[in-house]
Amino acid sequence: MDSNGNNVWQERINRHAPLGGAVVGLLIVASSMAFLNSIVLWYITILVGLIVIVAGFLYAARPILTNQRRYFALRAEVDRFLDMVRHMNRLAVSGEDPAEFEKIKSRMIRSIERMERFAGVEGPAPESPEPEEEPERSARIPAGTRDAG
């Protein structure tokens, strides 16, 4: 493991596997054309080579050996914070209930303070970080807004 705790070999595999798959696939295709006399074996090895190439590209798009998340409490708090941001934006766009807007603002400040405590702390997220109500998730979104993260 390196100083950040990441597995170096996983990073190397994730970085080099797509290129390695493409090279191996091309070698299979080229060697089948150069060394095989049977047309059936030729087609089979070309198909296998193309599958290896495609598997390398698919692995590049979505690696299997990704880094594992370790800071669950921080991640959970960030997710709660993003919910508050979305709720605050809906309130700001709709222009309704300025008092609720201020309540969300103060919750966001407390959330940032919790993020400061959770930063760098490994392990599971706490059950409930603070006995406060979650931002309401109404099905109604004001016209002209999007609730995209």
SERO-4910 file (N, C-alpha, C, O; in steps of 0.05 Angstrom, whole numbers):
BEGIN
 pado doro    nc1    nc2    nc3   cac1   cac2   cac3    cc1    cc2    cc3    oc1    oc2    oc3
  Met    A     17    -24      0      0      0      0     18     25      0     39     25     12
  Asp    A      8     46    -13     23     71    -13     15     87     11      0     78     28
  Ser    A     26    112     13     21    129     36     -8    136     40    -17    142     62
  Asn    A    -24    136     18    -52    142     20    -69    118     26    -94    120     29
  Gly    A    -57     94     28    -71     70     35    -83     56     10    -96     36     13
  Asn    A    -77     66    -13    -88     53    -38    -70     30    -45    -46     30    -41
  Asn    A    -82     10    -57    -66    -13    -67    -54     -5    -94    -68      0   -113
  Val    A    -28     -5    -95    -14      4   -119    -19    -16   -141    -21     -8   -164
  Trp    A    -20    -42   -135    -23    -61   -157    -50    -59   -170    -53    -63   -194
  Gln    A    -71    -52   -154    -98    -48   -166    -97    -24   -185   -109    -25   -206
  Glu    A    -84     -2   -177    -82     21   -195    -67     14   -220    -75     23   -242
  Arg    A    -46     -1   -218    -31     -9   -242    -47    -26   -260    -47    -23   -285
  Ile    A    -62    -45   -249    -79    -62   -266   -100    -46   -279   -105    -49   -303
  Asn    A   -113    -28   -264   -134    -11   -276   -123      7   -298   -137     12   -318
  Arg    A    -98     15   -295    -87     33   -315    -78     18   -340    -80     28   -362
  His    A    -67     -6   -337    -54    -20   -359    -71    -42   -371    -64    -52   -393
  Ala    A    -91    -52   -358   -107    -74   -368   -120    -69   -396   -119    -86   -413
  Pro    A   -132    -45   -401   -143    -41   -427   -123    -42   -449   -128    -54   -470
  Leu    A   -100    -30   -446    -79    -30   -466    -69    -59   -469    -64    -68   -492
  Gly    A    -65    -73   -447    -56   -101   -449    -75   -118   -463    -68   -135   -479
  Gly    A   -101   -114   -458   -122   -130   -472   -122   -124   -502   -125   -143   -518
  Ala    A   -118    -99   -510   -117    -93   -538    -92   -105   -552    -94   -116   -574
  Val    A    -70   -104   -538    -45   -115   -550    -47   -146   -552    -41   -157   -573
  Val    A    -57   -159   -531    -60   -188   -532    -80   -196   -554    -75   -215   -569
  Gly    A   -102   -181   -555   -122   -187   -576   -111   -184   -604   -115   -201   -622
  Leu    A    -96   -163   -609    -83   -159   -635    -62   -180   -641    -60   -189   -664
  Leu    A    -47   -189   -621    -28   -211   -625    -42   -237   -632    -33   -252   -649
  Ile    A    -64   -242   -619    -80   -267   -626    -89   -266   -655    -87   -285   -670
  Val    A   -101   -243   -663   -111   -240   -690    -88   -242   -710    -90   -257   -730
  Ala    A    -66   -228   -705    -43   -228   -724    -31   -256   -726    -24   -265   -747
  Ser    A    -28   -270   -703    -15   -296   -704    -33   -316   -717    -24   -335   -730
  Ser    A    -60   -313   -715    -77   -332   -728    -75   -329   -759    -77   -348   -773
  Met    A    -72   -305   -767    -70   -300   -796    -43   -310   -807    -41   -319   -830
  Ala    A    -22   -309   -790      4   -317   -799     10   -347   -797     24   -358   -813
  Phe    A     -1   -360   -777      8   -387   -771    -13   -409   -775     -6   -432   -775
  Leu    A    -38   -402   -778    -59   -423   -781    -67   -427   -810    -70   -407   -826
  Asn    A    -70   -452   -818    -77   -458   -845   -107   -465   -847   -119   -463   -869
  Ser    A   -119   -474   -826   -147   -481   -826   -165   -456   -824   -161   -440   -806
  Ile    A   -184   -454   -842   -201   -430   -842   -219   -430   -817   -225   -408   -808
  Val    A   -227   -453   -807   -244   -454   -784   -228   -444   -759   -238   -428   -744
  Leu    A   -204   -454   -756   -187   -445   -733   -180   -415   -736   -178   -401   -716
  Trp    A   -177   -406   -761   -171   -378   -766   -194   -361   -756   -190   -341   -743
  Tyr    A   -219   -368   -763   -242   -353   -755   -246   -354   -724   -252   -334   -711
  Ile    A   -241   -377   -713   -244   -380   -684   -224   -362   -669   -231   -348   -650
  Thr    A   -199   -363   -677   -178   -346   -663   -183   -316   -668   -177   -300   -650
  Ile    A   -192   -309   -692   -199   -280   -696   -221   -272   -678   -221   -250   -667
  Leu    A   -241   -289   -675   -264   -283   -657   -254   -280   -628   -262   -262   -614
  Val    A   -237   -299   -620   -226   -297   -592   -210   -271   -589   -212   -258   -568
  Gly    A   -193   -264   -609   -177   -240   -607   -195   -215   -605   -189   -197   -590
  Leu    A   -216   -214   -621   -234   -191   -620   -249   -190   -593   -253   -168   -583
  Ile    A   -256   -213   -582   -269   -213   -555   -249   -202   -534   -258   -188   -517
  Val    A   -224   -210   -536   -204   -200   -517   -201   -169   -520   -199   -155   -500
  Ile    A   -201   -159   -544   -199   -130   -549   -223   -116   -537   -220    -96   -523
  Val    A   -247   -126   -543   -271   -113   -532   -272   -114   -502   -280    -95   -489
  Ala    A   -263   -137   -490   -263   -139   -461   -244   -118   -449   -250   -106   -428
  Gly    A   -221   -113   -463   -203    -92   -453   -216    -64   -454   -213    -49   -435
  Phe    A   -231    -58   -475   -244    -32   -477   -267    -30   -456   -271     -9   -444
  Leu    A   -281    -52   -451   -302    -52   -431   -291    -48   -403   -302    -34   -387
  Tyr    A   -268    -61   -398   -255    -57   -372   -246    -28   -369   -246    -18   -346
  Ala    A   -237    -16   -390   -229     12   -388   -253     30   -380   -250     49   -366
  Ala    A   -277     23   -390   -300     38   -384   -310     34   -355   -320     52   -342
  Arg    A   -306     10   -345   -316      3   -318   -297    -17   -305   -302    -41   -306
  Pro    A   -275     -8   -292   -256    -26   -280   -268    -43   -258   -285    -34   -243
  Ile    A   -259    -67   -256   -268    -85   -235   -254    -79   -209   -267    -80   -188
  Leu    A   -229    -74   -210   -213    -70   -186   -212    -40   -179   -191    -27   -181
  Thr    A   -234    -28   -172   -235      0   -165   -227      4   -136   -226    -15   -120
  Asn    A   -220     28   -129   -213     34   -101   -238     31    -84   -260     39    -92
  Gln    A   -234     19    -61   -256     15    -42   -260     40    -25   -240     53    -17
  Arg    A   -284     47    -21   -291     71     -4   -285     63     25   -292     41     34
  Arg    A   -273     82     40   -267     77     68   -279     97     87   -281     92    111
  Tyr    A   -286    120     77   -295    142     94   -326    144     92   -336    163     80
  Phe    A   -339    124    104   -368    122    100   -383    145    114   -403    155    103
  Ala    A   -374    153    137   -388    174    152   -387    201    136   -407    215    134
  Leu    A   -363    207    125   -361    231    109   -378    230     84   -392    249     77
  Arg    A   -379    207     71   -395    204     47   -425    207     54   -439    220     39
  Ala    A   -434    195     76   -462    197     83   -469    226     89   -490    236     82
  Glu    A   -451    241    102   -456    269    108   -457    286     83   -473    304     80
  Val    A   -439    280     64   -439    295     39   -465    289     24   -476    308     11
  Asp    A   -475    265     24   -500    259     11   -523    274     24   -541    285     10
  Arg    A   -523    276     51   -544    292     65   -541    321     57   -562    335     53
  Phe    A   -517    331     55   -512    359     48   -523    364     20   -536    385     15
  Leu    A   -518    346      1   -528    350    -26   -559    350    -27   -571    365    -43
  Asp    A   -571    334    -10   -601    335     -8   -610    363      2   -629    373     -8
  Met    A   -595    374     21   -602    400     31   -598    422      9   -614    440      7
  Val    A   -577    419     -7   -572    438    -28   -595    437    -48   -605    458    -57
  Arg    A   -604    413    -55   -627    411    -74   -652    423    -62   -667    437    -76
  His    A   -657    418    -36   -680    429    -24   -679    460    -22   -698    473    -28
  Met    A   -655    470    -16   -651    499    -15   -656    512    -42   -667    533    -44
  Asn    A   -646    498    -63   -650    509    -90   -680    510    -97   -689    529   -109
  Arg    A   -694    489    -90   -723    489    -96   -737    512    -81   -754    525    -92
  Leu    A   -729    516    -56   -741    538    -41   -733    566    -53   -750    583    -55
  Ala    A   -708    568    -62   -700    594    -73   -714    600   -100   -722    622   -105
  Val    A   -718    579   -116   -731    583   -142   -760    589   -138   -772    606   -152
  Ser    A   -773    575   -119   -802    579   -115   -808    605   -101   -829    616   -104
  Gly    A   -788    614    -85   -792    639    -70   -811    637    -47   -819    657    -36
  Glu    A   -817    613    -39   -836    609    -16   -821    604      9   -800    591      9
  Asp    A   -832    613     31   -823    607     59   -794    614     63   -777    596     64
  Pro    A   -787    640     66   -760    648     72   -749    637     99   -725    633    102
  Ala    A   -768    632    118   -759    620    143   -748    592    139   -728    584    152
  Glu    A   -761    576    122   -750    549    116   -723    551    102   -706    534    107
  Phe    A   -720    571     85   -694    575     72   -672    580     93   -650    568     91
  Glu    A   -678    596    113   -658    601    134   -653    576    151   -630    572    160
  Lys    A   -674    560    156   -670    535    171   -651    516    156   -633    504    168
  Ile    A   -655    514    130   -638    497    113   -609    508    114   -590    492    116
  Lys    A   -607    534    113   -580    546    113   -565    539    139   -542    533    139
  Ser    A   -579    541    162   -566    534    188   -560    504    189   -540    496    200
  Arg    A   -578    487    178   -572    458    177   -547    453    161   -531    435    167
  Met    A   -544    468    139   -520    464    122   -495    471    136   -474    458    133
  Ile    A   -496    492    152   -472    500    168   -465    479    188   -442    472    191
  Arg    A   -485    468    202   -480    445    221   -469    421    206   -452    407    216
  Ser    A   -479    416    182   -470    394    166   -440    397    158   -425    378    159
  Ile    A   -432    421    151   -404    426    145   -387    421    169   -364    411    167
  Glu    A   -397    429    193   -381    423    218   -379    393    222   -357    384    231
  Arg    A   -400    378    216   -398    349    219   -378    338    198   -363    319    205
  Met    A   -378    348    174   -359    339    154   -331    343    163   -313    327    158
  Glu    A   -326    365    177   -299    371    188   -291    349    208   -268    340    208
  Arg    A   -310    340    225   -305    319    244   -300    292    230   -284    276    239
  Phe    A   -315    287    209   -314    261    195   -291    259    176   -283    236    168
  Ala    A   -279    281    168   -258    280    148   -234    263    158   -224    268    180
  Gly    A   -226    244    143   -203    227    150   -210    205    169   -192    190    177
  Val    A   -235    202    178   -243    181    196   -254    157    181   -274    160    167
  Glu    A   -240    135    183   -249    111    169   -270     96    186   -272    100    210
  Gly    A   -286     81    172   -306     64    186   -334     70    178   -339     87    160
  Pro    A   -353     57    191   -381     59    183   -392     87    191   -382    100    209
  Ala    A   -414     94    177   -427    119    182   -444    116    208   -454     94    213
  Pro    A   -446    137    223   -463    136    247   -492    133    239   -500    141    217
  Glu    A   -508    121    257   -536    117    251   -551    144    246   -564    146    225
  Ser    A   -548    163    264   -561    189    260   -541    210    270   -535    210    294
  Pro    A   -531    226    253   -510    245    261   -520    266    280   -504    276    297
  Glu    A   -545    274    278   -556    295    294   -586    293    294   -597    288    273
  Pro    A   -599    297    316   -628    294    317   -642    318    304   -654    334    318
  Glu    A   -640    319    278   -654    341    264   -670    329    242   -664    307    232
  Glu    A   -690    343    233   -706    333    212   -692    335    185   -677    355    180
  Glu    A   -696    316    169   -684    316    142   -699    336    125   -722    342    130
  Pro    A   -686    346    104   -701    364     86   -724    349     73   -721    326     65
  Glu    A   -746    363     71   -769    350     59   -765    345     30   -754    362     15
  Arg    A   -772    321     21   -769    313     -7   -796    312    -19   -809    292    -21
  Ser    A   -805    335    -28   -832    336    -40   -831    327    -69   -811    330    -83
  Ala    A   -853    316    -78   -855    307   -105   -858    331   -124   -853    329   -148
  Arg    A   -867    354   -113   -872    377   -129   -846    393   -133   -833    401   -113
  Ile    A   -838    396   -158   -814    413   -164   -824    437   -180   -839    433   -199
  Pro    A   -817    461   -171   -827    484   -185   -820    484   -215   -800    473   -223
  Ala    A   -837    496   -231   -833    496   -260   -807    510   -267   -800    530   -254
  Gly    A   -793    499   -286   -768    511   -296   -744    503   -280   -722    513   -284
  Thr    A   -747    484   -261   -723    475   -246   -717    446   -252   -734    431   -262
  Arg    A   -693    439   -247   -685    411   -250   -672    403   -223   -658    418   -211
  Asp    A   -678    379   -215   -666    368   -191   -643    349   -198   -643    326   -191
  Ala    A   -624    359   -213   -600    343   -221   -578    351   -202   -573    374   -196
  Gly    A   -563    330   -193   -542    334   -174   -522    353   -184   -502    358   -170
***
